[in-house]
């Protein structure tokens, strides 16, 4: 069956059906990673977006029960060059097409994804629609709200607080495992692998909805506070920014991706939208404090304005070597730092995993009273 991709500038691409039937709309973005499509499809940061995967063959190792980054499929749609019909991997339980149909997600294959990527790189990201009916696609696009006008955090944050244990989510009523640090996580679009990494580093994590007040978070007496990744424009999240501002200086704080941008806004800085964002697993970042260069996994469409940080007490600590954008900041007096990329790297390289242990060391000092 024919299926179409319609972009907001009127460009139409014709391909073949993949996944569920229907019509879907979202901001069309591309990811250059060669693997990790299951993690990408369950990453809350992609809420409201149609994801184009630039690697030509997607689905060859199928879908398994272990590599989920949230409890649901997050993008509104998927674009691939070719979807493997018969996956080959000992962990695979189903094909990509089966997974998309089960999760009622509309997708398209058979397109020249390289040409679409070049189109986005030249003109910037835009809204788009996937449908088997071009007239329906045009109507849906005309009615769609712009991506930047929507607060997606409210749709991806946890509905209620929970703890994270060795096997995953557990009730708040469960006692903490002994001799472990307590980490409070403000969930704006959290990936499970972040919790897994902190658990392995010795933390009991308590995950709070993005609407939780600073007072409630502090009442749990955490040793540190994590600001999670998430989707959308950080400037729209004023209530969350206020919470971050109220938490600043009370405990060591670490922000990841959207968390980096929220920390920036909380101290008076600003962010701006990138032309086509950073999405992939091979972005070089330089740490200005150590001089070390790491290859990082990234997924974001906004960046911190370095000029806006002047006079805020923040120091830019890391930069992207591709375009010079801010990849990390530090607010020494508030014991707060953040990075723009994903140290949990799911998918991606493990170069930046040491940042987990560095933050855990700060938490240990907080508990010992030596900070």
Buried (B, 14 or more C-beta within 10 A) or exposed (E): EEBBBBBBEEBEBEBBBBBBEBBBBBBBBBBBBBBBBBBBBBBBBBBBBBBBBBBEEBBBBBBBEEBBBBEEBBBBBBBBBBBBEEBEEEEBEBBBBBBBBEBEBBBBBBBEBEEBBEBBEEBEBBBBBBBBBBEBBBBBBEEBEEBBEBBBBBBBBBEEBBBBBEEEEBEEEEEBEEEBBBBBBBBBBBBBBBBBBBBEBBBBBBBBBBBBBBEBBBEEEBBBBBBBBBBBBBBBBEEBBBBBBBBBEBBBBBBBBBBBBBBBBBBBBBBEBBEBBBBBBBBBBBBBEEEEEBBBBBBBBBBBBBEBBEEBEBBBBBBBBEEEBBBBBBBEEBBBBBBBBBBBBBBBBEBBBEBBEEBBEBBBBBBEEEE
